[in-house]
Amino acid sequence: MSLRLIRRAPARSIAVSSDRLARRERRLLLIGLVLLALPVALFAMLRWVTTGPDSRIIIPTEHFVAVSSACIMSLLLAIALGYAAVRTREPRTFFLAATYLMIAAPFSVHGLMTPGQTFSMHGFHNSMVVSAQASLILGSVALMLASFPLPAAIDRTIRSQFGPLMAGLVLLSAGYILICLSIPTILDWAPTGAEPPGMTTIFGLDRQAVGLLIRYSGMSVGIGMCVVAAVRFYRSFATTRSFATAAVTISAALIGESLFIQAFGAVWHISWWLYHGLLLIAVALPMTAFALLYRRGSSLIEIVDSMLLTETLAKVEYSFPDAIEGFIQTVEQRDPYLKGHMRRVCELAVAIADQMQVPDSAIRAASYAALLHDIGKLGLPHSVLNKPGRLTDDEFAVLKEHPTRGFALVANIESLRSAAPAIRWHHERLDGTGYPDGLSGDAVPLEARIIAVADVWDALTSDRVYRKAMSVTEARSILNAERGSKLDEHCVDALFAIIEHRNLAPVAAEPNPPVALSMAAAG
C-alpha cells in the first residue's frame, strides 16, 4: 500500500494495535515451547515408557569432562557479569552474576568428586550429590531475583553494600569448594534419597524418605523460580530482540528441565545423562551470545543493560541502527529544549506499558514510537520551535504538522512500521479534541494513549523556552483533571503508580487546575 493511500485513510488502513504481530509471535512462542519440551518428553520416554533403551553408561572420565566444561563456562560468564556488576553497581546484574557463580561453584565439586577422580578418594560421598542439587536450586533462585526490579529499599541496600556483598559471595563459593574437597565426608550425614530403606536420621526418621522429600521440594521450588525467570526474560526479549536476552530465557528454561531430570533420573542411565547435556547448553548459550555481541562491538555493560532492562533506553536503542540515533540528535539540535525529551518519554512509556501488563508487541511498538514521536519536528521552522512566547494560531498549525511528518518518515520502513500509528496519533485525545485526525475513544491506539500520558508528564515537568518546569504537584493536578476525559485513565493511574514507586510522595490535586495546558505543553 502506498504512503499516499495511508495518508488518505490512516484510521482504516493502518492497524491501531499490534494484534497481527502478536499472533505471529504467539505462534513462534508455541514452536519454541514445543522444542523446549522435547528433552523432557525424551526423558519420560526413556525413564518410564520404554524399558530397553535406558541402559547404564558408566563413564566417569567423560562425566568429569562434561561437568568441568559446564563449570568453566559458567565461571567465565560469572566473571564477565561480575565485572559489569562492579562497574554499574546494579543489583540485578549482581544476581545474574551470582546465578552462574552459584552453578559453577557447587557443580565443580560434583565434577571433581566423580568416582575415580583425584578428590573422590576412590569412593562415593554425598558431597557429590548434594552439590549437584544445590547448584541448580541456588542458581534458579538467583536467576529469578535477576529477572525482577527490586524494591527501592533493597535496591539501595545492595548498592550501598555492593563491595562486601560481591566479596562475600566469591569467598563463600570458594570456601564451599575448599571445604568439600578437603573433607569429602562432611556432607555424608545429609539425606539424598538414594539411601536403601531402613536407614534413619539422627531424629529417627527414614533417611530415604527425608532425602526424597528434600529432593522433590527443592526441585519444585527451583522449577518455579526458573519458570518465573524465563517468563520475565522472555518479556524483555519481546521488546529488545536482544540475542543475549533470548539466550538467558532459554538458559532459565533448560535449568528448570535439568532440575526435573536430576530429581527423577537414575544415576548413570542415559536419561540421567540428559540433564548434564542440558546444563552444558544452558551455560554455553548465554556465554556464546555475550561473546558474539562483544565481538560485534557491544560493551559488557551495554549487553547487560539491554538484557536486564536496567536502562529502558538501552533495551530500545540496543536493536536500533545508528541512523535512529542520528535522527534523535538532529531533532535535539534543532530544539535544545527537547534534549533528552524523547528518551525520557520512551523510558516512561515503556514503564507505563509494563505497569499495565500490555502485550509484548505493544510494549515494543510503544517504545519505538516514543523514542521517535517528535521526529516530525525535523524541517519545522526554527522560529516556531524556539519561540519564547505563545504561538499564534498559524504557528501552532505548523507545529501540529509534526505527527503526520513523523508518520511519513517511518510508515514505509518495515522495521518501524508498527510504531507509525502511535507516532501519528500521540496527540489525539479521548474526547476528540486532539490532532491530526480528531480520533476519539477506542479509536486512539493503546500505544498512542500511553505515549500521550508520558509526553504530557515530561513536557510539564521539564523546562521549556516559554516557561519553567512545573512542580510534581502542579503536573499531577493537570493529569488528574484530564484523566478519563482527554487522557486514558488506566495510563494515568499507571504513571502515578510509577511516580510513587520512584519515591515521589503523592500530592493532592489543586482545586482549579489549568486543564487546557497539557495539550499546549506537549506541543
N, C-alpha and C positions, 0 to 999 in steps of 0.2 A: 504494500500500500504506500502510495507516495506521501511525502510530507505535506503537500498541498491539501490532499484529502483529509489527512489527520487534522490539520489546522481548521478545516471547514466544519468538521463534526467531531470534536475531541471526545465529548462525553459518550458518543456511541461507538467510536472506532478504536478507542484505547480501553483496555480492561482497567477498571478502577480498583482492582485488587490483584493479588498475586496468586489467584486460585489455580490457574493453569500451571504455573511454575511449581506451586505446592503439590499438585497432583503428580507431576513428573518426579519431584524429589521424594514423594512417598513411595513411588514405585522403586526408585533406586535404593531407598532405605530398606524396603522389603527384600530386595535382592541381597543386600548386604547382610541382613539378619539371617537369611537362609544360609548364606555362605558361612557365617559365624556359627550357625547351629550344626554344621556338618561334623566338626570334631566330636561334639557331644553325642551326636547320633552314632558316629562310628564307635565311640567308646561303649555306648549302651549295647550296640550290636555285638561287639566283641565280648563284653563282660557278662551280659545277661541273656542275649537272644541265641547266639550260636555257642557251641561247646568246643569245637575243634581248633579254630584259628587262634584263640587267645593263649598261645603257648608261652612257657617261661623262656626268657632270654637273659641269662646271667652273664653280663659282660662289664665287670667293674671298671676296667680301664676306660671304656667308651663312656660310661656313666660319669666318671671323673672329668673327662674331657668336655662332655656336653654341659655339665654343671659349671665347670670353670669358665667356659666360654660365655655362658649367660651372666656369670658374676662379673667377669672382666668388663663386658659391655655395659652392664648395669652400673658398675662403679665409674666408668668413664662418663656415662650420662649424668650420674650424680655429681661428678666433679664439675662438668660444664654448667649444670643447673645451679650448683652451689656458687660458682663464680658469678653468674648472673644475679643470684640472690644477694650476695655480698655487695655487688655494685648498686643494686636498686633498693636493697633493704625491704623488699616486697614480701610480705608473709606468705602469699600463695606460692611464690617461687620457692620459698624456703620449704614448704610442704611438698612441692613437686620434687625438689632435690632429695628430700627425706624419703620419698616413695622409693626411689631407685637405690638409695643407700640402705634402706631397710630390707630391700630384696637382696642386695649384694652381700651384706654382712652375714646374716644368719645362713643364707643359702650357700655361702662359701664354706661354712662349717659342714653343711650337708655334703658338699662335694669332697672336702678334704678328709672326711671320716668315712668315705666309701670303703667297704671291706676290702682289705688287701693293699690299701694305700698307706702312706707313711704314718698318718695320725690316727689310723683305726686301731692300732695296737693288735692287729690281726684278729679283731673281734668286733662284735656289733654293740653299739651303745645308743642309748635313747637320744643322745645329743644330735645324732644324725636325723632322726625322725622329727623331733621337736623343732629343730632349726628349720627344716623344710616347711613345716606348718606355720611357724611363726613368721617366716619371711613373707609369705603370701598374705597372711592376715594383716600384719603391720603395714605392708606396702599398700594394701587396699584401703586401709584407714587413712593413711597419709594422702593417697591419691584423691579420696573423696574430699578431704579438707582443702586440697589444692583446687578443687573444682568450684568452690563456693566463695563469694565475697564474705569476709569475716566481719562480725560485729565491730563497731568502731572502737570499743574499749579493748577488745582482744587484739585488734589490728595495731593500736597504739602501743600496747604492752610488748608485742613481738618486735615492733620496730625499735623500741627503746632498749630492749634486751637482746638485740639481734646477735651481737658477737658472742655472748655467753651461751645463747641457745644453740648456735651453729657449732661452737666448740664442744659443747656438751653432747650434741648428737654424734659428732665424729668420735669423741672419746668413748661414749657408750658403745658404739658399734665396734670399735677396735678392742675395747675391753671384753666384750662378749666373745669375740673370736679367740682372743688370747686365753681366756679362762676355759672355754670349751676344749681347746686344743691342748692346754696344759693339764687339765683334769678331765679326761674323756668321760669319766664315770659320774660327773657332777649332776647330770640330769637323769640318771638311771632310776631315780625314785619316781619320776613323772609318769603317770599312766598315759599310754599312747593308743590303746585299743587293740594292739597287736599281741597282747599277752594271752596265754592259754587260760581258759576258765578255771576258777578256783583260787587264783591268787588274790590277796586282799591288800588294801592300802593300810596306812598307819591308823586310819579311822575305822578299819574293819569292813570297808566297802569293797565290792568286787572291782579289781583293777581294770579288767577288760570293759566292764560296763561304764565305769567312770571315764576311761580313756575314750570310748566311743562317744559318750556324751560331750566331752570337751571337743573332740574332733568335729562332730557334726554341728555343734553350736558355733565353733569358730568358723566353719565353712559357711554357715548361714549368714553370720554377720559379715564375713568377708565378701561373699557374693552380693549381698545387699549393698554394701559400700561400692563395689565395682559397678553395679547397675546404675546407681546414682551418679557416679563419676562419669560413666560412659554417656549417659543422657545429657549431663551438663556440658561435657566437652563436645558432644555432637551438636548441641545448640550453638556453641561457639563456632564450630566448623561451618554450620549452615550459613553463618554471617560472614566469616572471614575467608572461607575456602582455603585456609592455610593447610599445607601439606603436613606440617608438624602437629596441628590440632587433630587432623584425621588420624595420624599415627598414634597419638596418645588415646584417642577414642577407642581405636581397635585394641590398643595395649590394655586398656581397662577391661574390655570385654574378654580378652584372652586370659588375663589374670583371674577373672572370675571363673572361667571354664577350667583353668588349671586347678583352682581350689576344689571344684566339684570332682574332677577326676582323681586328684590326690586323695580326697576323703574316701572315695568308694573303690579306688583301684587296688589290685592285688600286686604286691611288690614283685618286680622283675618280669611281670607279664607284659605282653605287647600293649594292652590297654593302659597299663601304668606308665609306659614309656611316652604315651601321648602327651602327658602334662609337661614332661621335660621339653618336648619339642615346642609345645605351645608357649611355654615360658621363654624359651630361647627367642621365638618370634616376637613375643611381647616386648622384649627389651631391644631387639635388633631393629624393629620398625622405627621407634622414635629416634634411636641413635642415627639410623640411616637418614631420616628426614632432617635432623639437625645438621648432619654432615653435608648433605646436598644443598640445603639453604645457606649454610655458612660459606660453602664454596661459591655459591652464586652471588655472594656479596653482602648477605644479611648478617648483622652482628647477632651475638647470642642474646643480647637484651631485646633487640627487635623481634627475634623469633619468639622469645618467651612472652613478651608483651602481647604479641598477636595471639598467641596460644591461650593465655590466661585472661585476656581482655583487661589487664591491669590498666591499660590506657585504651579507651574506646577508639580514639583516633588511630592507634596503632593497628587495631583489628580491621579498620576500614581501609586505611591507606596502604596497608600491607599488600593488598591484592590489586591496588590501582597502579596503572602505568605512571611514569614520571610526568607525562603530559598533563595529568589531572592536577598534580602539584603546581605545575606551571600556570594552569588556569586560575587556581586559587590565589597564587602570588600576584598575578596580573590584576585580579579584581581588587585585592587589598592595596595594591599600589595606587589604583585609581581612587579609592575611597579609604583613606587611612583609618577612619572610624570603624571600618569593617575588619580591621586586622584582628585575626583570631575569632571573628564572629562566626564564620561558617563552621570552623572546627568545634567551637563551643556548642553551637546548635546541634551539630552532629552528635557530640557526646551526650547531650541532654536528650535528644530524640531517641537514641538507642536505649538510654536508661529508662525513658518513659515506656518504650515499646516492650522492653524486658520486664518492667514492673507490671505491665498489663498482660504479660504472657501471650502476646500475639504470635502468629505463626512465624517460623524462622525466615521464610521467604519474605514476609512483610517487614521483618526487622532489617533484613539486608537491603530491601528497596528503600526503606525509610532512611537508613544510614547513608546510602549513596546519594539519595535526593537531598538530605540535609546538608551533606558536605558540599553539594553543588547548587543549593537552592537560589543563591544570589548570583550565579554565573552569568545570568542575563544582563547584569549591570555593565558587562563589557560593552563598550561602544556608546553608552549613555553620556550625555554632555557632562563635563566636569562641573559646570555651573549649577547643575541640578543636584548632583551627588554631594557636593560640598557647600551648598548654600547655607549660611549660618542662620537665616531666619525662616519663617514659614513659607512653604512653597505656594505659588499661585496655582489656580486650577489647571492652567495649561502645563505648568511644570510638573504637577502631580500626575497629570495624564501621561506625561512622558515617563515618569518614574514607574507608573503602573504597567509599562510595557515589558518590564524585566522578566516576569514569569513566562510570558509567551516567547520571549527571546531565548531564555534559558531552555525552554522546552524544545525550541527549534534546534538548539545546539546538540542536544543529546538524543532526540527522538529516533533518529535513524542510526544510532550507534548501538549495535546489537547488545554489547555487554552492559550498556547503561539504559537500555530501553525500559526496564522495569522501574527506573527512577523517574522517567519522564512525566507520568501523571502527577506525582506529588510535587515536582518542580513547577509544573504549570499551575497547580491549584493550591499551593501552600498559603495563598492569601484569600482563599474562599472562606466564607463564614456560614455557619449553620442556618442563619436567618436569611441568607441570600444576598447580603449587603457587600459581599466581597468581590474580588475581581480575579481573573479577567472574564469569566464566563457566567458569573452570577449563580453558581451552583448552590444548592441548599440541602440541608438534612443529610440523609444517607448517600446522596449523590456525590458528596465530597468524600474522596477515598480516605480510608483509615490512616494511611501513611501521611497524607496531606494534613489531616487533623492533628496528628502527633507533631509534625514539624511546625504547624501554626502555633501551638502552645509553647514549644521550645523556642521558636523565633521571637514571639512576643516577650517571653520572660527575659531572654538575653538582651533584647533591644531595650527593655525598660530598665534593666539593671546595669547597663553599660553607658559610658559617656558617649554622647553624640555631638555633632557640630552645633546643633541648635539647643542643647540642654545638657545638664549634668546627669549622671546616673541617679535613678531613684533608689530609695531605701527598699529593703526587703518588705517592710510593712506596706509601703505605697504600691509596690508591684503586686503583692498578694491581693491587695484591695481591688485592683483593676481586674485581675484574673477571676477573683471571686464574683465580681459584678457581671462578667461576661460568661461565666460558667453555665453551660446549658443553653444559652441563647445564641452566642456567637462562637464560643469555643466549646469543644467536646468536653462534657463533664467528667468522663472517665479519664481522659488525658490530663485534665487539670488536677483531678484527685491523685493521679499517679505522680504528677510533678510535685505536689505538696508532700506526698509521702517521701519522695527522694530528697526534697529540701530538709525535711525533718531528720532523715537518716544521716544527712551530712552535717548534723549538729547546728542547724539554724533554727532557733526557737520559733515555734508557731506564734503568729501575731493576729490580733483581731482586725477585721476589715474596718476601713474608715466609713463614717455614716453617709457621706456623699462622695463616692469615688468618681473620678473623671472617666466615665465609661468609654467615650469615643477615642481616648488617647491611644489605646492599644493598636488600632489599625494604622494610625499615623506613625506610631513609634516603630512598628515592624517594617514599614515602608515597602 
